[in-house]
Amino acid sequence: MRSHFVTCLGAQGCHRMHYFEWGDAANPHVVICVHGLTRNGRDFDWLAQALAADCRVVCPDVVGRGASDRLAAHEGYNYPQYLADMTALIARVTAPAPDGWLARLAAWLRRRHGPAAVDWVGTSMGGLIGMMLAAQPASPIRRLVMNDVGPLIPKDALARIGEYVGRDPRFATPEQAEAYFRKVCAPFGPLTDEQWRHLVRHGTRRGDDGALRLVYDPGIGEPFRNAAYRDIDLWPVYDKVRCPTLLLRGADSDLLLRATAREMRMRGPHPELVEFAGVGHAPMLMADDQIAVVREFLLK
């Protein structure tokens, strides 16, 4: 695993977005994995390790999360900014490889699929970013995995998320932090003790006061606190997606309702739908069965 930054431009000036990279840096088969609202790129460690022998896997920390910069004005945490940042990332990671057989293969892929073709795995917010990019004319997205998110976001799910997003809890010990994660993130489904510790280790850092704090800017919660909860309808965007798409759903999800998932199968890219029992919002793509479904789709 390698660690890099890419410089992105927004209304407030430039900021740096951090990303992790797995696999051969010259491999033209690039998979970009983008996390959910309060998460970070280390959520995909298990999936990235499973793909790294066949793909170059890139896992960014969306601005305001992980090791990426924080924005001074919190209204900058919005989807137009995320789309611009991901476009800069795609341009970075699809730059021509050094001369050789990989360069020739990359050139062939560009001729066949167009410039800067990548596969996309997006969980929740990351899935919406991918959907919005895939809906654009001449989109760089070749295959799309939408993990427990769709074009209709129920207001009840937004209200639940709004209860914790943007809060700034402090923990004296990793054990206290783990108890918090296990409670707030219970819808992720059954994880091993090692996986819970992984989420805590990469989801917290020591502050100047010695306490553990979450690795995101609490300012990302302002859009939730300032908005009246209502259903969000993005069907016109979804209906423009044409690339092969895989839709994953936690069987107990309150964010991607079963009725929405069924309608998605009949519209837009007509995705394949796979549900995981005993999981809510959202599958963490750490379990073997979840990884196998994504791997099969991306390596077809």
N, C-alpha and C positions, 0 to 999 in steps of 0.2 A: 504494500500500500504506500502510495506517495501523496504528499500534501502540496497544494498549489493555491495561488490566488489569481483572479482575473479582475482587471479594473473595469468598472461599469459606470455609466453616466446616468444621472437623474436630474430632477428639477433642482436639487440642492447641491449639485456638483458631482464630483466623482466619489465613488466608494469602492471598496474591495470586497469581492465575494470569494470565500474560501471553498475549495472542493478537494475531495479525496479521489484518488485514481487507482484502479486495480487492473492487473493484466498488462499485456504488452503495449507499451505506449505507441507503437507503430501499427497496431492492429486497426484496420479500417472499419471493423464492425464495432461501432460505439453504442453503448447503452447508457443513457442518462437516467439516474434514479433520483427522484425528488420527493422529499418527505412532507409530512403534514404540518399543520399550522404552528404547533409549538415544539416540533421535533428538530432533528438535525441529521446530517448525512451518515452518521454512524449507525443509524437504524438499519442500514442495508448491508452491514458487514457479512451476515450469513449468506444473503443472496449474491453479493459481489464475489465472495469466495467460490460459490458454486458456478459462477459464470466466467471467472477470470481466465480459465484455460482456453476459452473460446472467444471471448469478447474483451474489449477495453471498457471497463465500467467506471463511470464518472458519477460521483455522489456529492452534489453541492450542499453547503449550508446556505439556505436562502437568507438574503440580507436581514440582519436583525437577529439571526440565530447562530448558534455554534460559534465558530471562530470568525465569521464574517463581520464586517463593520456594522455598527448601529447608526441609524439615521437621526439627525438632530431634530427634524420635524417629523412627528409620527404619522402625519397624513401621507407621507411617502410610502408607507407600508400598504401597497395596493397592487392590484393585478397588472395594470399597465407597467409599473416598475419591475415587477417580477418577470414579465414577458420580455422586457428590454434586457434585463440581466441575463436571462437564459439564452437570448439570441447572441449576446456577447460570448457566453460560455460555449455555445455550439460553434461559433466562428473560431474560437481558440482551439477546441479539441478536434476539429475536423480540418485543420490546416494540413497542407500536403506533407506526406511522410518523406523522409530522405529517399534518394534514388535507390531502386532495387525492386525485387518482386512485390514487396508490400506496396510500394508507390504505384506500380503498374496495376495492382489489384484495386487500390483506392481510386485510381483514375477510371478504371472500368466501372466501379460502383457509382462514381459521379456521373458517368455517361448514361448509365442505366436508370438511376434513381434521381438524378439531378444533384446539384451541389449540396454539400453539408448534410447528407442523409444520416439520421440517427434513429435508434429505437428509444422509446420512452417508457419508463415505469414511474407512475405517480400515485402516491398515497394521499387521499383526501385533497388538501390544497394542491399538492403536487400533481394530482390527477386533473384538477381543473386547469392548472397552468398548461399541462400537456394538451388537454382538449382544446383550449383557446388557441394554442400554437398550431395544432393539427387542422383547425378550421380555417387557417389563413391560406390564401392562394399561394401556390408554390411552396407549401410548408416543407420544412426540412425533416419532419417526422415520418419515418417509414413504417413503423409499427408502434401501436399505442396500447399500454396496459393502464387501465383506470381501476385503481384499487379502492373500492368502497366509496365511490362518489359518482354523482351523476348530474344531469342538468336541472334537477329539481331538488333544492335543499330545503327541508321542512323547517319551519320556524321553531318548532319544539326542540329540534336538534341544535339549532343555533343558540337557543336560550340555555340549553345544558352546557354547551361549550363556553358560553359567556360567563358562567358561574365561576370558572377557574382560569380562563385565559387572561394573561396580563397581570395576574397576581404575582407577588414577589415574596414567596415564603422563604424562611431561613431555617436551616437545619444544623444542629450541633454535631451530628454524627451521620455517617453513611446509612446507618440502620434507620434513623429517623426519616431520611430522604427516601429510602426504599419503601418504608411503610406508606409514605405519601404517594409514591409512584404506583404501588400496588392498588391503592384505593382509587386514585383519579384515573388510572389507565386500565382499570379492570376490564373494560370492554375489549381490550386487545386480545383477550382470550387466554388460554393456558400457556404460560411461558415457563421455562425452567428457571431454577434459582440462578443459574449462570446468566441467563438472558436478562432477568430482572436486575442483577448486579451490573450488567453491561449498560442497561439503560440509565441507571443511576450514575455510573462512572462517567459516562459521556454526556449525560444530561445535566450535570451540576459542576460547579467550580467554586473554589474558595474565594470569598470576598475579602476585602481589606480588614473586615472585622473578624475574620477567621471562620465565619459561618459558611456553610454550603448554600449556594444560590442556584437557581435554574439558569441554563445557558441560553437565555433569550432576553431580548429587550422587552420589559413589561409594556412598553409603548405599543406593541403589536395588538394589544387588547383594546385600544381606544376605539377602533371602528365598531367593536361589539358594544362597548359601553355607551357609545353615542348614537347608536341606531335603534329604531323600533324594530322588534323582531317580526319578520314576515317571510313567507315562502319566497325563495329566490328561484326565478324561472330563467334558465339558460337554454331552453330547447332550440331556439333559432341558431345558437352557436353550435350545439351538438349536431344538428341536422346537416351542417356543412362538412363534418368530418367524413373522410372517404378512405382513409388508410385502414388496413387490417387492425382490428381492435379486440382486445381481451378485457372482459369486465369481471372483476372479482368482487365478491360480496360476503361480508360476515352475515351469517343467517339471522343473527339477532340485531343487526344494525338499525339504528334509529335515524341515520343520516342518508343512507341509500335504501329507501323502502323497497319492499319486494315488488310492489306495483310499478314503481319507477323503473326498476331493473328489467321487468318484463316488457315495458313499453320501449325501453332503449333497444332491446333485441329486434324490435319491429321497425326501427327508425335509424336514420343516420348511417353509421357504418355497419349496422346489424351485427353487433359483436357476439362472440361466444361468451356465455355466462357460466361462471363456476362459483358455487357457494361453499362456505366452510362452516360446518356445524360448531356450536359452542363458542362462537366469536361474534362480537358486536362491531363497533367502529373503532379501529379498523384492523383487519388482518396485518400482522407485523412482518409477514414474509420471512419469518425465521424458522417455521416448522417445515419439515421435509416435504410434506404433501403440498404446501403452498409454494415452496421453491420449485418443485418438480413441474407444477402447472405453468409457472412463468417461464422456466427454462425451456420447456417443450415449445411454447409459443414463439419465443424469440429465436430459437435455433432451427425452426422448420426450414 
